């Protein structure tokens, strides 16, 4: 499979997904000297470049397959019809699919020479009803003519498509290379397959494994799915421990008794969970649990849909815990949907926090409801490589952890099987927590994912700052306390967030959704979750992907409560979110809402976002005959002027002469003749030089509290677009990107 890497762009492109930026970038001040520019074609076709739009859909720096896209759609007639339109549009064919409740996720191989950015942009325009040319309407025959009566409020969306994204490539997990200087008990490197290696497993001592086993709980018959590189079932400590095996790349169940590890990582993780307690080799924390092997790296990542399919297969075939010692920083709608599916079906999901050293968001670990695991050292401190974050759950041993390795690994010098080795990483910490979850489920077989997560966090031991800290979460897991403490009440809550435009209700009679908006959730001043809305403008924090009662009536409510009750702040955009690309400051929007989640409650909150926009044209140096106009293109109205206003903003009086000023101000929600402004659209800008003596103009754009100035000389009568596809000298100097005006929510 070929792959591409998304490159950062020096400008925002496209619809709301790109224009909810999170950091201050690209603020232009007025040029030192005005420069002359040439007139534009006033009848130029207004269109959106799908490739440019699609490039903004792809998360900066991410690798992805260059010949396919991933699409999620509703598993009903509406969704199936919408998918056929997408397939026809991109000339594609389905090569893999997985159904997760009410949503189906497909891998579409693109036809012809279509590339991923262009295909994604085309799908986005199709869904939002903006595919093709944008009409040049409302252009007056001459100044003074005005025939405007009422706006064209027709708006068409393609219902049924939930998301579209690249087939992101996840790097295979690799152990961390650590120096052998931590403590003597870590030595020697062990080669004797008959030796009892329990004395060398400092990790079991750190979590009080012996005391936990003394209570009788060893994870007996609990099935833990190791979603990884495969497992070597022939390893002496794992013979008989792997009960089922699925290869999502082949979509086949495989022989569970063979060596199926593509390069060893999965075998090491499986040994930490369930290596036999037989007096030889190592011992797993939940040594009576069973392993389900799901290989998603062979040795490279098998693909997004295949990964989601592997998770679904594990859930549908008896896995009670999923151990995920892999991940990346890319927010992946499809894999989040698969994790939600697992949680919604009562399966505990555990994931490694990552080995990035610096604070970032690792997925799937940071998805709501997932137990995110950091790594610790034999000295009960945070491992220096372990990714910190406000979203962590707990920590577990992850430095120089002794466990099984696949049979192909050999001893240096002798060539005999190595069988065991010391590895480091949050990959090693994760299976410790998965094993503890198995022990808890043995004791409390009906416990929900929320209860298991809550119990593990409550019984963890503080090893750094008191209470929660961003290095170790709620602390180092303690197996003995976890299996001797009462199960917490099942009081978790669920939250569904709809991000909408504030003006939409008065215009359309319903909220208009905004896709691909960044959302963060704060509690007690701490950011505990983040998400990204889908094409329906929704993000689920405690909800499974698939509760689409907006489109489907009487489907019932299938939810899983994973959030602690309490009061939360929901932030859309703003400074809390992690930038996934380059954003224009002036397009930053921030929406906020506060919601109190009650125990066991299911809550929906609409977060409304809005654009403030003021555009002012000033000119100097003209003469009495100088006649210049500011022109603003309004959706449903066309080009509007001070002398010929539209419907979505107010104007100051028209002026002419040696100097003058004209200002356009967008109506706030509730204001104007229609109760606000047309939303989720570009408002193109132009200056029209009708004639007379030349002049120097400055256009000041104030959007969402950010001011930008554009200054240039007018010498030839004509239209001067802020941006046009023509030569650079026919557009405003230093215009911020390749679109013709501000984007308005």
Secondary structure, 3 states (H helix, E strand, C coil): CCEEECCCCCCCCCCCCCCCCCCCCCCCCCCCCCEECCCECCCCCECCCHHHHHHHHCCCCCEEEEEEEEEEEECCHHHHHHHHHHHHHHCCEEEEEEEECCEEEEEEECCCCCCHHHHHHHHHHHHCCCCCCECCCCCCCCCCCCCCCCCCCCCCCCCCEEEEEEEECCCCCCCECCCCCCCHHHCCCCCCCCCECHHHCHHHHHCCHHHHHCCCCCCCCCEEEEEECCCECCCCCCCCCEEEEEECCCCEECCCCCECCCCCHHHHHHHHHHCCCCCCECCCCCCCCEEEEEECECCCECCHHHHHHHHHHHHHCCCCEEEECCCECCCCHHHHHHHHHHHHCCCEEEEECCCCCCCCCCECCCCCCCEEEEEECCCCCECCCCCCCCCCCEEEECCCEEEECCCCCECCCCCCECCEEEEECHHHHHHHHHHHHHHHHHHCCCCCHHHHHHHHHHCCECCCCCCCECCCECCECCHHHHCCCCCCCCCCEEEEEEEEECCHHHHHCCCCECCCCEEEEEECCEEEEEEECCCCCEEEECECCCCCCCCCCCCCCCECCCECCEEEEEEEECCCCCCCCCCCHHHCCEEEEEEEECCCCEEEEEEEECCCEEEEEEEECCCCCCEEEEEEEECCCEEEECCECCCCEEECCCCCCCCEEEEEEECCCCCCCCCCCCCCEEEEEEEEEEECCCEEEEEEEEECCEEEEEEEEECCCEEEECCCCCCHHHCCCCCCCCCCEEEEC
